[in-house]
Structure formats: structure tokens, C-alpha cells
């Protein structure tokens, strides 16, 4: 899976690069990739467009690094979950929690991914997006199917439908979640899982 394109460092240049990527992600999320110009990103960053080219050769390179960094961290978290070899329910709980943590860390990048992934799928530079989508489905759908087979989830559950529901309802949170709000990612994950796995109604 893709990882961050730059080695993590504490140098001022690296710090400035991260700031510019964060700004670009917010602009891409708000305006869309195609509608965003390098000048617009530079304006949001408080610099001249020419100065932005000192750090990046194009807005495509910025988008590539934003998405690759997000997906690299997401899959590092998922691989930790999978390596623990938990039961189906516990795996779903851990995947959901890790997903909300990534939304907390990369909210704008998630929003950009949701808007642009389909359009970028056929672009050679972004071939890893389709690879990530296929791997994501195998992990989540496979866990649900295992849960049905083991009697952890209901026998009448349609794993494919459940997968789409979980996928869409988790990641849409990027459209409303704001870091530093009333609830952190772990609490949001806990309440989400309680509703999905145990229901909302009080049981007699």
C-alpha cells in the first residue's frame, strides 16, 4: 500500500510542506480538485503561486501526497488490527474505531478521497486508489462473512449489503466531523457501534 512520499523529519522545510499539504487538502475538499488552481492554494497559504512550486511541481503532486499519506496511515492501522487475529465482532469494532481515528487525523483528505477517487481511478499515477478499494472490500466483507459463518452475526444478514452500509455510514462522517469537537473519535466509534451492533431501542 502507498505510504507518505516524504520521510518524516522535524526540519522547518518539512514542517512547511506539511502545512501546505493541509491547506491544499482543505481547498480541494471545499472546491473540488478540478476547480482548484495552484494560485487558489497559494492564496489560502498566504504566499505567491510561484513560491508554491518551490515545494511541489504541480497540484497533482499535492493531491497524490495527500491521498497516499492518508491511505498509508489508514492501512498501517488496519494491519495492526488484522494482526491481532480478533474475532469477527471485535475486528469490526476495531476497524470502525481506527476509521474514525483516521477521519480525525485526515478529515479533509477523506473528503477529497470521497469526491475524487472515482474520477482518478483510471489515472496511472493514482492506480493505488483502486487497489486500496479492492483490499478494503476484502477485509471488511471477509470479516462480515466470517462472522455469519461462525454464528456471531445473524444468519439472515446479507454481508454485501451490511458492508456497503458500514462503509458509507462510517466515512460520511468526514462531512460533519470536526477535530476538537464535543466527542472524540473513540467516543463516536463507541456510540456508532452500539447503534449498529446492539440497536437503539431499549430491550425488554
Phi, psi and omega in degrees: 000155181290149174235179179303140185282346183239144177289133181296133181208163181258010182294152178303321181297319180293321178297318179294323179298316179297320178298318180293321177295321178296319178295314180299320180299318179296319180292316177300318181295322183281321189251344187091149184296311184296326182278351183267132176254161176300322179299320180296319178295316179298317178301315180295331180271355179072040181215169177282149181301321180298327180290331180295328180290348174293329183262327184221144182275347180192165175289334176297319178297323178294315179299317180302313182292323178299310183289319181294322179294314178301310183292326177298316179289322178301312183287333173297318177293316180297319181296326176296318177299312184293326180293338180286345177053053179280169173292168183303312181296315181295326177293315177300316179300317181290322178295318178297314180298316178296324179296316178293327175296320179290326174298321178298319183280328189227045186305311182295320179297321177297317179298319178296315179303314182297323182281324193252342188303316182297320182287334183269352188304326183269000180276124183308322183295333184250027179300334180293342179294314178295321178299317180295320179297319179293318180293321178301314180295319180299318182293308185289311181295320179298322178293319178294317179296321178296321180295321177294315182297327182270359180078014177281321176252157185302144181294333181272005179288132173272104185302322180297316179293318179297320178300313181296321179297311180298312181304310186287322183284334175286307190283341176294344179301336179299338181282341181233342183288139175229124179304142180085009181281193184299320181243134175279174184298324181293320180290321177297317178298319181298314181290321178299312181296324178298318180291316184288314187272331185243350179088173182255335184280147176289131181272141180293000000 
